[in-house]
Amino acid sequence: MTVAVSDTRFLLASWISAMNEELYIARIEKGEEIKIRDSHEALTIELGSSLLGIETLMASAHYEKSNNPLENDMLAKLRELGNDQDHPFWDAFGSVDRGWFVPVKSPSSYLVALSNGRGVPPTTEFIQAGLFQAFDLESQPHDLTDVEADILRSDRWEISQEYCDELNALEIRVRENPYVMLPALLGESQPTPSPALVLFYAAASTLVEGVESSFEFGMGTGYQSTLYSRLHPGARMMGTEIKEKLRDYMWWLLDQDEVELEDIKDRTEVFDTDSLFYFRERGPFDFISFAFTIPHDVDLQRIAEQSLREGGLLIAPQQYEADDGLTEPHHGMFRLLRKSGGVIEQADVLDCFFTPAVDYQGPY
């Protein structure tokens, strides 16, 4: 399927681009001193303010309203959230701290990720600038010693067993600053989406009234499913996660008293095997999401027809046919599908670069 460009796609692409802070990396490498936010509260405020940019772009004389009702509904929801900073959505979004869901990891895990073409290394320069955070073995904040700073210098990073051994000998753990507008590595070389994309998913879920159940393919450490739980009290949250370490971290986190997620744990089910059986057995659902770019030949219309309740919504980034051929596995189009009056509406709303599906075993 070839995808046509719409004004809505342009608006949303402009918003996402403005929220991408990859420029931080280049500025730090140049030796610039920059201020990086360090709290979920600051992140939530900035995301809310950013949505006003969509309103500004829509005021342009060049914007033409789409004739696609689902596309218009998605844009209207984002505008509503941007124009009302007291909307209950923001209380829910602000109550689920992204930092809880980004584990601290051995520096060598980043070397493994880099060897697979993922992420950036936690160099001394990035840690000292605040793009990464360092912790001791008890997960307490830690200032680098001179020896640690020397080993983690940017000119020392290389993909080799010798350097991996040096990193493993360090008694520190690191993670990306979770309050920067960038994906963060969870472990197992798997990233979590950037905060702006998480907001996009969460806003899409609120297009459905009275959500009672959702299913997420690729739950990671549970950030998005926990956010859905806060947005839709009482709803059952189900999904799949094939990486054991990520599932274990999710259950460990949901057990921690200080994050007060016990009610969410009671409403959460995670499947690592036979996920298709459970997807079909427990459906239909009010909300279905995919946290990775699915192959181009997955029939989303068919999945929506069979697995959505009336009024339900499916969101998935999907590889697609562009003018010069099929996009790369990580390059997709965010597609929204809604069951309305027994008919499946579809809107292609946002071109994206996302986690590619690995050994996809989901529904076709």
Residue frames relative to the residue before (quaternion, step in Angstrom):
aa qw qx qy qz dx dy dz
M 1.0000 0.0000 0.0000 0.0000 0.00 0.00 0.00
T 0.2883 -0.7442 0.5785 0.1686 3.58 -0.78 1.04
V 0.2979 -0.7779 0.5354 0.1398 3.57 -0.92 0.93
A 0.2767 -0.7591 0.5684 0.1550 3.56 -0.84 1.00
V 0.4603 -0.6732 0.5055 0.2817 3.56 -1.15 0.65
S 0.0886 -0.7844 0.6124 0.0425 3.58 -0.94 0.90
D 0.6411 -0.5078 0.3908 0.4223 3.57 -1.25 0.29
T 0.6151 0.5499 -0.3505 0.4432 3.59 1.06 -0.73
R 0.6381 0.5174 -0.3244 0.4689 3.57 0.95 -0.83
F 0.6433 0.5218 -0.3220 0.4584 3.56 0.99 -0.82
L 0.6540 0.5204 -0.3118 0.4520 3.58 0.94 -0.91
L 0.7064 0.4606 -0.2709 0.4642 3.57 0.81 -1.01
A 0.6258 0.5246 -0.3411 0.4657 3.59 1.04 -0.71
S 0.6343 0.5232 -0.3272 0.4656 3.58 1.04 -0.78
W 0.6501 0.5184 -0.3133 0.4588 3.57 0.99 -0.84
I 0.6725 0.4878 -0.2974 0.4705 3.60 0.85 -0.96
S 0.6436 0.5246 -0.3298 0.4492 3.59 0.94 -0.84
A 0.6577 0.5119 -0.3103 0.4574 3.57 1.00 -0.84
M 0.6958 0.4714 -0.2607 0.4750 3.59 1.17 -0.59
N 0.5583 0.5991 -0.3934 0.4180 3.60 1.27 -0.04
E 0.1571 -0.8360 0.5234 0.0494 3.58 -0.54 1.16
E 0.1962 0.7967 -0.5428 0.1793 3.57 1.05 0.74
L 0.5511 0.6161 -0.3956 0.4001 3.59 1.18 -0.48
Y 0.5162 0.6281 -0.4170 0.4063 3.58 1.20 -0.46
I 0.6413 0.5507 -0.3264 0.4231 3.56 0.93 -0.94
A 0.6949 0.4721 -0.2769 0.4664 3.57 0.82 -1.03
R 0.6613 0.5137 -0.3196 0.4435 3.59 0.97 -0.81
I 0.6438 0.5046 -0.3236 0.4756 3.58 1.02 -0.77
E 0.6442 0.5242 -0.3225 0.4541 3.59 0.98 -0.82
K 0.6647 0.4816 -0.3020 0.4848 3.59 1.16 -0.54
G 0.5591 -0.6341 0.3755 0.3798 3.57 1.28 -0.07
E 0.4213 0.7053 -0.4735 0.3175 3.60 1.22 0.25
E 0.3443 -0.6988 0.5836 0.2294 3.55 -1.19 0.59
I 0.0280 0.8076 -0.5856 0.0640 3.58 -0.66 1.10
K 0.4065 -0.6914 0.5406 0.2537 3.55 -1.20 0.56
I 0.0978 -0.8012 0.5903 0.0089 3.58 -0.70 1.12
R 0.4810 -0.6785 0.4673 0.2998 3.58 -0.82 1.00
D 0.1577 -0.8168 0.5532 0.0442 3.56 -1.10 0.71
S 0.7092 0.3876 -0.2900 0.5125 3.60 1.09 0.59
H 0.5645 -0.5968 0.4483 0.3525 3.54 -1.19 0.56
E 0.5848 0.5783 -0.3696 0.4324 3.58 1.09 -0.63
A 0.6694 0.4881 -0.2957 0.4757 3.58 0.91 -0.94
L 0.6306 0.5363 -0.3264 0.4563 3.57 1.03 -0.80
T 0.6637 0.5096 -0.3049 0.4548 3.60 0.90 -0.93
I 0.6479 0.5172 -0.3164 0.4612 3.59 0.94 -0.87
E 0.6841 0.4883 -0.2961 0.4538 3.57 0.90 -0.89
L 0.6269 0.5218 -0.3407 0.4676 3.59 1.02 -0.71
G 0.6486 0.5170 -0.3220 0.4565 3.57 0.95 -0.85
S 0.6688 0.4982 -0.2970 0.4650 3.56 0.93 -0.88
S 0.6233 0.5769 -0.3434 0.4009 3.57 1.02 -0.78
L 0.6201 0.5684 -0.3506 0.4118 3.59 1.07 -0.66
L 0.5433 0.6022 -0.4069 0.4204 3.59 1.19 -0.32
G 0.5577 0.6083 -0.3840 0.4141 3.56 1.22 -0.42
I 0.6017 0.5453 -0.3558 0.4627 3.57 1.13 -0.64
E 0.6282 0.5372 -0.3240 0.4603 3.57 1.00 -0.88
T 0.6546 0.5198 -0.3094 0.4534 3.57 0.94 -0.89
L 0.6709 0.4936 -0.3004 0.4647 3.58 0.91 -0.89
M 0.6496 0.5231 -0.3233 0.4470 3.58 1.01 -0.77
A 0.6152 0.5570 -0.3473 0.4367 3.57 1.16 -0.52
S 0.4890 0.6661 -0.4272 0.3671 3.55 1.28 -0.24
A 0.5299 -0.6438 0.4559 0.3113 3.56 -1.04 0.79
H 0.6407 0.5512 -0.3260 0.4236 3.59 1.21 -0.39
Y 0.5838 0.5969 -0.3836 0.3946 3.61 1.21 -0.26
E 0.0888 -0.7784 0.6205 0.0351 3.55 -0.96 0.94
K 0.4792 -0.6832 0.4770 0.2758 3.54 -0.84 1.03
S 0.4662 -0.6787 0.4993 0.2695 3.54 -1.05 0.83
N 0.3885 -0.6896 0.5472 0.2720 3.56 -1.26 0.36
N 0.5216 0.6031 -0.4166 0.4365 3.57 1.32 0.31
P 0.3818 -0.7681 0.4560 0.2373 3.64 -0.38 1.16
L 0.6564 0.5057 -0.3312 0.4514 3.62 0.96 -0.74
E 0.6123 0.5414 -0.3330 0.4702 3.56 1.06 -0.76
N 0.6783 0.4875 -0.2841 0.4706 3.56 0.93 -0.92
D 0.6388 0.5276 -0.3302 0.4523 3.59 1.01 -0.77
M 0.6465 0.5135 -0.3255 0.4608 3.61 0.98 -0.81
L 0.6678 0.4910 -0.2999 0.4723 3.55 0.93 -0.88
A 0.6426 0.5246 -0.3206 0.4572 3.58 1.00 -0.81
K 0.6310 0.5319 -0.3377 0.4525 3.59 1.02 -0.74
L 0.6662 0.4897 -0.3059 0.4721 3.59 0.90 -0.87
R 0.6370 0.5099 -0.3279 0.4762 3.59 1.02 -0.75
E 0.6257 0.5426 -0.3314 0.4519 3.59 0.99 -0.83
L 0.6860 0.4785 -0.2845 0.4685 3.57 0.90 -0.91
G 0.6555 0.5125 -0.3149 0.4566 3.58 1.05 -0.69
N 0.7156 0.4604 -0.2448 0.4648 3.56 1.05 -0.79
D 0.7621 0.2888 -0.1664 0.5550 3.60 1.22 -0.31
Q 0.1456 -0.8308 0.5343 0.0554 3.56 0.06 1.30
D 0.6472 0.4802 -0.3256 0.4945 3.59 1.30 -0.08
H 0.3451 0.7473 -0.4954 0.2774 3.58 1.26 0.21
P 0.5764 -0.6135 0.4077 0.3538 3.65 -0.95 0.80
F 0.5101 0.6495 -0.4117 0.3853 3.58 1.18 -0.49
W 0.7016 0.4913 -0.2862 0.4295 3.58 0.86 -0.96
D 0.5846 0.5509 -0.3740 0.4636 3.60 1.14 -0.53
A 0.6688 0.4884 -0.2941 0.4772 3.57 0.96 -0.90
F 0.6647 0.5072 -0.3072 0.4544 3.58 0.87 -0.96
G 0.7000 0.4808 -0.2698 0.4540 3.57 0.94 -0.89
S 0.6488 0.5436 -0.3200 0.4257 3.60 1.17 -0.47
V 0.6908 0.4074 -0.2638 0.5359 3.61 1.27 -0.22
D 0.2147 -0.8282 0.5101 0.0882 3.55 -0.01 1.35
R 0.4518 -0.7045 0.4790 0.2648 3.57 -0.69 1.09
G 0.6037 0.6009 -0.3495 0.3903 3.56 1.09 -0.70
W 0.5763 0.5932 -0.3846 0.4099 3.61 1.12 -0.54
F 0.7675 0.4350 -0.1802 0.4351 3.55 1.01 -0.87
V 0.6240 0.4815 -0.3492 0.5068 3.58 1.29 0.13
P 0.2609 -0.8105 0.5008 0.1554 3.62 -0.12 1.23
V 0.4462 -0.6115 0.5618 0.3336 3.54 -1.28 0.38
K 0.1209 -0.8226 0.5556 -0.0106 3.56 -0.98 0.92
S 0.5999 -0.5203 0.4536 0.4045 3.53 -1.28 0.26
P 0.5598 -0.6058 0.4325 0.3642 3.63 -0.98 0.73
S 0.6181 0.5686 -0.3568 0.4091 3.60 1.07 -0.65
S 0.5678 0.5923 -0.4000 0.4084 3.62 1.14 -0.46
Y 0.6232 0.5264 -0.3397 0.4680 3.57 1.17 -0.57
L 0.5949 0.5508 -0.3621 0.4600 3.55 1.13 -0.60
V 0.6321 0.5165 -0.3211 0.4802 3.58 1.03 -0.80
A 0.6577 0.5074 -0.3090 0.4631 3.58 0.93 -0.89
L 0.6468 0.5200 -0.3206 0.4566 3.57 0.97 -0.83
S 0.6404 0.5264 -0.3283 0.4528 3.57 1.03 -0.75
N 0.6926 0.4155 -0.2581 0.5301 3.58 1.30 -0.40
G 0.5804 -0.6273 0.3575 0.3767 3.56 1.26 0.32
R 0.5668 0.6060 -0.3765 0.4121 3.61 1.17 0.48
G 0.8856 0.1716 -0.0913 0.4219 3.53 -1.20 0.70
V 0.4098 -0.6497 0.5727 0.2865 3.52 -1.41 -0.24
P 0.5342 -0.6568 0.4194 0.3277 3.63 -1.07 0.59
P 0.4568 -0.6645 0.5124 0.2951 3.62 -1.14 0.61
T 0.0189 -0.8343 0.5505 -0.0244 3.56 0.38 1.22
T 0.6866 -0.4582 0.3654 0.4301 3.54 -1.30 0.26
E 0.6479 0.5368 -0.3155 0.4387 3.57 0.96 -0.93
F 0.6943 0.4706 -0.2771 0.4686 3.60 0.92 -0.91
I 0.6339 0.5195 -0.3318 0.4671 3.60 1.05 -0.72
Q 0.6944 0.4788 -0.2834 0.4564 3.58 0.84 -0.93
A 0.6681 0.4864 -0.3002 0.4764 3.59 1.16 -0.56
G 0.5472 -0.6426 0.3846 0.3738 3.59 1.24 -0.33
L 0.4624 0.6695 -0.4601 0.3554 3.59 1.25 0.12
F 0.7370 0.1793 -0.1261 0.6393 3.56 1.28 -0.53
Q 0.2594 -0.7410 0.5976 0.1625 3.55 -1.30 0.43
A 0.2384 -0.7744 0.5740 0.1182 3.57 -1.02 0.85
F 0.0856 -0.7885 0.6089 0.0080 3.56 -1.11 0.80
D 0.4620 -0.6298 0.5262 0.3362 3.56 -1.25 0.36
L 0.7296 -0.4494 0.2824 0.4312 3.60 -1.26 0.00
E 0.6488 0.4627 -0.3156 0.5152 3.59 1.31 -0.15
S 0.5074 -0.6889 0.3781 0.3534 3.56 1.36 0.35
Q 0.4409 0.6488 -0.4888 0.3818 3.56 1.09 0.76
P 0.6073 -0.5656 0.3964 0.3927 3.64 -1.02 0.70
H 0.0882 -0.8225 0.5605 -0.0398 3.55 -0.90 0.97
D 0.2863 -0.7217 0.6048 0.1771 3.56 -1.02 0.87
L 0.5041 -0.6776 0.4419 0.3025 3.58 -0.83 0.96
T 0.3845 -0.6677 0.5822 0.2595 3.54 -1.09 0.74
D 0.6800 -0.4737 0.3503 0.4364 3.59 -1.26 0.22
V 0.6432 0.5212 -0.3264 0.4562 3.58 0.99 -0.82
E 0.6692 0.4964 -0.2975 0.4661 3.60 0.89 -0.92
A 0.6494 0.5218 -0.3133 0.4560 3.55 0.98 -0.88
D 0.6427 0.5206 -0.3230 0.4599 3.58 1.03 -0.74
I 0.6771 0.4935 -0.2992 0.4566 3.59 0.89 -0.91
L 0.7419 0.4216 -0.2219 0.4718 3.60 1.02 -0.79
R 0.3364 0.7488 -0.5090 0.2590 3.62 1.23 0.17
S 0.6033 -0.6079 0.3774 0.3522 3.58 -1.02 0.78
D 0.6882 0.4803 -0.2973 0.4554 3.60 1.03 -0.69
R 0.6067 0.5504 -0.3623 0.4447 3.59 1.28 -0.02
W 0.5767 0.6310 -0.3768 0.3567 3.59 1.15 -0.57
E 0.2081 0.7430 -0.6132 0.1693 3.52 -0.80 1.11
I 0.4491 -0.6767 0.5112 0.2812 3.55 -1.12 0.64
S 0.3725 0.6938 -0.5288 0.3166 3.55 -0.10 1.34
Q 0.5929 -0.5763 0.4216 0.3723 3.58 -1.17 0.48
E 0.6160 0.5589 -0.3461 0.4341 3.56 1.05 -0.77
Y 0.6983 0.4458 -0.2823 0.4837 3.59 0.87 -0.90
C 0.5882 0.5644 -0.3609 0.4530 3.59 1.09 -0.66
D 0.6442 0.5172 -0.3168 0.4659 3.58 1.00 -0.82
E 0.6291 0.5265 -0.3348 0.4637 3.59 1.05 -0.75
L 0.6617 0.5039 -0.3049 0.4640 3.56 0.94 -0.88
N 0.6637 0.5152 -0.3075 0.4467 3.58 0.96 -0.84
A 0.6380 0.5343 -0.3272 0.4476 3.58 1.17 -0.51
L 0.5651 0.6032 -0.3897 0.4061 3.60 1.22 -0.32
E 0.3045 -0.7584 0.5489 0.1756 3.57 -0.93 0.86
I 0.5226 0.5843 -0.4432 0.4348 3.54 0.77 1.10
R 0.2105 -0.7260 0.6355 0.1573 3.53 -1.37 0.27
V 0.1419 -0.7997 0.5805 0.0572 3.59 -1.12 0.59
R 0.0213 0.7592 -0.6488 -0.0472 3.52 -1.38 0.20
E 0.5834 -0.5304 0.4595 0.4089 3.55 -1.28 0.30
N 0.5328 -0.5607 0.5065 0.3810 3.55 -1.20 0.50
P 0.3355 -0.7965 0.4631 0.1966 3.63 -0.39 1.17
Y 0.6661 0.5153 -0.2964 0.4505 3.59 1.26 -0.20
V 0.5067 0.5865 -0.4332 0.4600 3.55 1.30 0.45
M 0.5005 -0.6773 0.4573 0.2857 3.59 -1.06 0.77
L 0.4975 0.6051 -0.4570 0.4213 3.54 0.63 1.21
P 0.5759 -0.5342 0.4530 0.4218 3.61 -1.18 0.31
A 0.2013 -0.7684 0.5945 0.1246 3.58 -1.20 0.48
L 0.4612 -0.6897 0.4882 0.2706 3.55 -1.00 0.87
L 0.2891 -0.7805 0.5356 0.1426 3.57 -0.80 1.06
G 0.5870 -0.4600 0.4094 0.5256 3.54 1.16 -0.71
E 0.7723 0.2968 -0.2404 0.5076 3.57 -1.25 0.32
S 0.5492 -0.6362 0.3611 0.4041 3.59 1.27 0.54
Q 0.5282 0.6253 -0.4088 0.4036 3.59 1.20 0.47
P 0.2310 -0.7865 0.5558 0.1384 3.62 -0.78 0.97
T 0.3626 -0.6565 0.5980 0.2827 3.52 -1.34 0.26
P 0.5919 -0.5953 0.3863 0.3823 3.64 -1.01 0.64
S 0.6052 -0.5312 0.4387 0.3988 3.54 -1.27 0.35
P 0.6562 -0.5332 0.3507 0.4027 3.62 -1.13 0.52
A 0.6358 0.5344 -0.3458 0.4365 3.61 0.98 -0.74
L 0.6722 0.4751 -0.3050 0.4789 3.60 0.98 -0.76
V 0.5941 0.5390 -0.3642 0.4732 3.61 1.09 -0.61
L 0.6310 0.5214 -0.3225 0.4754 3.57 1.00 -0.83
F 0.6383 0.5365 -0.3222 0.4483 3.58 0.97 -0.85
Y 0.6448 0.5060 -0.3070 0.4837 3.61 0.94 -0.91
A 0.6894 0.5001 -0.2889 0.4371 3.56 0.80 -1.06
A 0.6490 0.5087 -0.3171 0.4685 3.58 0.98 -0.84
A 0.6252 0.5410 -0.3375 0.4501 3.58 1.02 -0.78
S 0.6411 0.5401 -0.3364 0.4291 3.59 0.97 -0.79
T 0.6721 0.5070 -0.3025 0.4469 3.59 1.11 -0.61
L 0.4820 0.6293 -0.4535 0.4075 3.59 1.26 0.12
V 0.6559 0.4706 -0.2955 0.5108 3.58 1.30 -0.36
E 0.2969 -0.7577 0.5562 0.1684 3.58 -0.85 0.97
G 0.8590 0.1274 -0.0937 0.4870 3.55 -1.02 0.83
V 0.0867 0.8195 -0.5583 0.0963 3.58 0.85 0.98
E 0.1177 -0.8005 0.5865 0.0364 3.56 -0.83 1.06
S 0.8071 0.0153 -0.0010 0.5902 3.61 1.15 -0.49
S 0.0450 -0.7784 0.6255 0.0269 3.54 -1.16 0.68
F 0.1560 -0.7583 0.6241 0.1052 3.55 -1.28 0.41
E 0.0928 -0.8043 0.5869 0.0002 3.55 -0.78 1.14
F 0.2390 -0.7477 0.6044 0.1362 3.56 -0.84 1.01
G 0.8048 0.1596 -0.1657 0.5472 3.56 -0.51 1.23
M 0.0326 0.8635 -0.5008 0.0502 3.59 0.59 1.17
G 0.2950 -0.7674 0.5248 0.2205 3.60 1.13 -0.39
T 0.7587 -0.2996 0.2510 0.5211 3.57 -0.78 -1.04
G 0.6689 -0.5807 0.2737 0.3748 3.58 1.24 0.36
Y 0.3405 0.7723 -0.4920 0.2133 3.61 1.20 0.17
Q 0.7356 0.4288 -0.2607 0.4550 3.58 0.67 -1.08
S 0.6503 0.5080 -0.3371 0.4532 3.61 0.92 -0.77
T 0.6324 0.5179 -0.3323 0.4705 3.60 1.07 -0.70
L 0.6385 0.5159 -0.3226 0.4714 3.55 1.02 -0.78
Y 0.6236 0.5193 -0.3400 0.4753 3.61 0.99 -0.80
S 0.6397 0.5398 -0.3278 0.4381 3.60 0.98 -0.83
R 0.6574 0.4943 -0.3069 0.4788 3.57 1.01 -0.79
L 0.6775 0.4963 -0.2875 0.4604 3.58 1.00 -0.82
H 0.7871 0.2150 -0.0856 0.5718 3.57 1.13 -0.70
P 0.1570 -0.8310 0.5274 0.0820 3.62 0.41 1.23
G 0.7957 0.2944 -0.2360 0.4737 3.54 -0.97 0.95
A 0.5674 0.6112 -0.3915 0.3889 3.59 1.19 -0.37
R 0.4295 -0.6647 0.5484 0.2700 3.57 -1.22 0.60
M 0.1675 -0.7904 0.5862 0.0593 3.56 -0.85 1.04
M 0.0284 0.8023 -0.5924 0.0679 3.56 -0.55 1.19
G 0.1876 0.7962 -0.5641 0.1123 3.55 -1.18 0.40
T 0.4533 -0.6684 0.5264 0.2657 3.51 -1.39 -0.04
E 0.1006 0.7437 -0.6605 0.0231 3.53 -1.28 0.53
I 0.2475 -0.8221 0.4987 0.1195 3.57 -0.40 1.24
K 0.6297 0.5312 -0.3433 0.4511 3.62 1.22 -0.34
E 0.4215 -0.7521 0.4513 0.2302 3.57 -0.46 1.26
K 0.6582 0.5209 -0.3254 0.4353 3.61 0.90 -0.87
L 0.6551 0.4971 -0.3212 0.4697 3.58 1.02 -0.70
R 0.6301 0.5152 -0.3342 0.4752 3.60 1.02 -0.75
D 0.6548 0.5201 -0.3181 0.4468 3.57 0.91 -0.91
Y 0.6502 0.5055 -0.3227 0.4665 3.56 0.97 -0.83
M 0.6234 0.5500 -0.3431 0.4371 3.60 0.96 -0.81
W 0.6998 0.4583 -0.2777 0.4723 3.59 0.82 -0.97
W 0.6088 0.5398 -0.3518 0.4628 3.59 1.06 -0.72
L 0.6761 0.5026 -0.2973 0.4493 3.58 0.88 -0.95
L 0.6694 0.5108 -0.3068 0.4437 3.58 0.89 -0.90
D 0.6495 0.5172 -0.3034 0.4676 3.59 1.27 -0.39
Q 0.5654 0.6292 -0.3842 0.3700 3.60 1.21 -0.32
D 0.4669 -0.7172 0.4480 0.2587 3.57 -0.65 1.14
E 0.6741 0.5470 -0.3174 0.3817 3.58 0.92 -0.90
V 0.6904 0.4569 -0.3036 0.4716 3.63 1.12 -0.44
E 0.2951 -0.8143 0.4651 0.1830 3.58 1.35 -0.10
L 0.3931 0.7201 -0.4714 0.3236 3.55 0.77 1.10
E 0.2852 0.8006 -0.4922 0.1885 3.59 1.24 0.30
D 0.6518 0.5140 -0.3296 0.4499 3.61 0.96 -0.79
I 0.6407 0.5158 -0.3213 0.4692 3.57 1.12 -0.68
K 0.6072 0.5514 -0.3552 0.4484 3.58 1.01 -0.73
D 0.6660 0.5176 -0.3039 0.4429 3.58 0.96 -0.84
R 0.7316 0.4017 -0.2308 0.5001 3.59 1.20 -0.44
T 0.6222 0.5695 -0.3134 0.4362 3.58 1.31 0.08
E 0.0188 -0.7639 0.6451 0.0067 3.56 -1.05 0.85
V 0.0821 -0.7948 0.6012 0.0109 3.57 -0.88 0.99
F 0.1367 -0.8002 0.5823 0.0437 3.56 -0.82 1.04
D 0.2025 -0.7886 0.5700 0.1101 3.57 -0.90 0.92
T 0.7705 0.1596 -0.1086 0.6075 3.59 1.19 -0.46
D 0.8104 0.2336 -0.1909 0.5023 3.55 -1.27 0.43
S 0.2028 0.8247 -0.5103 0.1353 3.58 1.10 0.63
L 0.6257 0.5374 -0.3527 0.4420 3.59 1.03 -0.67
F 0.6076 0.5490 -0.3528 0.4528 3.57 1.05 -0.73
Y 0.7062 0.4556 -0.2711 0.4692 3.57 0.82 -1.01
F 0.5984 0.5641 -0.3572 0.4429 3.59 1.07 -0.72
R 0.7191 0.4223 -0.2460 0.4941 3.57 0.91 -0.89
E 0.6559 0.5325 -0.3069 0.4381 3.57 1.05 -0.80
R 0.7614 0.3980 -0.2072 0.4679 3.61 0.91 -0.92
G 0.5753 0.6126 -0.3791 0.3874 3.60 1.20 -0.30
P 0.5581 -0.0315 -0.7913 -0.2478 1.48 -2.49 0.06
F 0.3744 -0.7346 0.5375 0.1769 3.54 -1.34 0.44
D 0.5127 -0.6261 0.4947 0.3169 3.51 -1.33 0.38
F 0.8022 0.0709 -0.0009 0.5928 3.57 1.10 -0.69
I 0.0283 -0.7801 0.6245 -0.0266 3.57 -0.87 1.03
S 0.0206 0.8093 -0.5861 0.0337 3.59 -0.85 0.94
F 0.2286 -0.7308 0.6294 0.1324 3.52 -1.26 0.64
A 0.2456 -0.8010 0.5354 0.1073 3.58 -0.74 1.08
F 0.7060 0.3181 -0.2627 0.5756 3.58 1.16 0.64
T 0.5721 -0.5849 0.4434 0.3661 3.56 -1.25 0.38
I 0.2463 -0.7947 0.5410 0.1229 3.57 -0.59 1.16
P 0.6343 -0.5502 0.3750 0.3928 3.61 -1.15 0.53
H 0.6292 -0.5961 0.3653 0.3397 3.54 -1.18 0.67
D 0.7059 0.4820 -0.2741 0.4406 3.59 1.12 -0.58
V 0.4321 0.6603 -0.4895 0.3711 3.61 1.22 0.26
D 0.3190 -0.7709 0.5268 0.1625 3.60 -0.73 1.09
L 0.1927 -0.8255 0.5231 0.0882 3.57 0.05 1.30
Q 0.5891 0.5641 -0.3749 0.4406 3.59 1.07 -0.62
R 0.6666 0.4994 -0.2961 0.4675 3.57 0.92 -0.90
I 0.6453 0.5133 -0.3218 0.4653 3.60 0.93 -0.88
A 0.6594 0.5100 -0.3087 0.4580 3.58 0.93 -0.89
E 0.6432 0.5305 -0.3228 0.4479 3.59 0.95 -0.87
Q 0.7523 0.4250 -0.2102 0.4575 3.56 0.89 -0.98
S 0.8283 0.3201 -0.1017 0.4485 3.59 0.95 -0.84
L 0.6354 0.4967 -0.3512 0.4755 3.61 1.24 0.02
R 0.4186 -0.6383 0.5787 0.2872 3.52 -1.20 0.61
E 0.6497 -0.4694 0.3998 0.4446 3.57 -1.28 0.20
G 0.7938 0.2357 -0.2147 0.5180 3.55 -0.82 1.07
G 0.5321 0.6560 -0.3934 0.3630 3.59 1.28 -0.17
L 0.2781 -0.7667 0.5671 0.1150 3.53 -1.31 0.51
L 0.1342 -0.7494 0.6433 0.0806 3.55 -1.16 0.74
I 0.0425 -0.7838 0.6192 0.0178 3.58 -1.01 0.84
A 0.1425 0.7929 -0.5756 0.1406 3.57 -0.82 1.01
P 0.3174 -0.6811 0.6140 0.2416 3.58 -1.05 0.74
Q 0.0216 -0.8299 0.5558 -0.0435 3.60 -0.73 1.05
Q 0.5203 -0.6054 0.5169 0.3092 3.52 -1.08 0.89
Y 0.0217 -0.8375 0.5455 -0.0229 3.61 -0.92 0.78
E 0.5675 -0.5843 0.4712 0.3383 3.52 -1.39 0.25
A 0.1174 -0.7899 0.6007 0.0368 3.57 -0.53 1.20
D 0.7416 -0.4144 0.2737 0.4511 3.59 -1.28 0.07
D 0.7643 0.3431 -0.1841 0.5140 3.58 1.06 -0.74
G 0.7597 -0.3480 0.1821 0.5184 3.58 1.18 0.54
L 0.7465 -0.3960 0.2942 0.4465 3.53 -1.35 -0.10
T 0.4659 -0.6770 0.4902 0.2902 3.59 -0.93 0.87
E 0.6297 -0.5168 0.4126 0.4075 3.56 -1.31 0.29
P 0.6745 -0.5307 0.3204 0.4009 3.64 -1.15 0.53
H 0.7078 0.4381 -0.2690 0.4844 3.62 1.12 -0.57
H 0.6459 0.5142 -0.3055 0.4744 3.60 1.29 -0.19
G 0.1302 0.8323 -0.5214 0.1361 3.55 -0.43 1.19
M 0.4057 -0.6559 0.5733 0.2768 3.48 -1.43 -0.10
F 0.3807 -0.6950 0.5531 0.2570 3.57 -0.83 0.94
R 0.0661 -0.8039 0.5909 -0.0111 3.52 -0.66 1.18
L 0.1710 -0.7527 0.6306 0.0813 3.53 -1.01 0.95
L 0.0127 -0.7760 0.6306 -0.0053 3.55 -0.99 0.90
R 0.0451 -0.8035 0.5932 -0.0208 3.56 -0.88 0.98
K 0.3196 -0.7187 0.5831 0.2034 3.54 -1.04 0.83
S 0.0896 0.8037 -0.5735 0.1307 3.55 -0.51 1.22
G 0.8280 -0.0407 -0.0149 0.5590 3.58 -0.47 1.20
G 0.6833 -0.4888 0.2774 0.4661 3.56 1.12 0.67
V 0.6366 0.4927 -0.3161 0.5020 3.59 1.32 -0.08
I 0.3488 -0.7305 0.5477 0.2115 3.60 -1.06 0.75
E 0.1830 -0.7556 0.6233 0.0846 3.55 -0.69 1.17
Q 0.0698 -0.7968 0.5988 0.0417 3.59 -1.10 0.63
A 0.0168 -0.7707 0.6369 0.0019 3.53 -1.12 0.78
D 0.2155 -0.7409 0.6244 0.1214 3.57 -0.96 0.95
V 0.0372 -0.9008 0.4297 -0.0505 3.54 -0.06 1.32
L 0.8372 0.0845 -0.0106 0.5403 3.62 1.06 -0.44
D 0.3103 -0.7226 0.5945 0.1679 3.56 -0.74 1.12
C 0.0468 0.8372 -0.5377 0.0876 3.61 -0.78 0.95
F 0.2699 -0.6807 0.6453 0.2179 3.51 -1.40 0.29
F 0.0416 0.8344 -0.5294 0.1477 3.51 -0.42 1.27
T 0.6862 -0.4424 0.3595 0.4519 3.56 -1.31 0.10
P 0.3382 -0.7489 0.5224 0.2277 3.64 -0.72 0.95
A 0.5478 -0.5838 0.4772 0.3623 3.55 -1.21 0.50
V 0.1476 -0.7645 0.6221 0.0814 3.57 -0.99 0.86
D 0.8263 -0.0805 0.0142 0.5572 3.57 -0.59 1.16
Y 0.0207 -0.8590 0.5116 -0.0077 3.57 0.85 1.05
Q 0.0140 -0.8066 0.5891 -0.0461 3.54 -0.80 1.10
G 0.4157 0.7193 -0.4581 0.3160 3.56 1.22 0.49
P 0.7300 -0.4191 0.2952 0.4519 3.58 -1.26 -0.13
Y 0.2361 -0.7410 0.6107 0.1491 3.56 -1.23 0.58
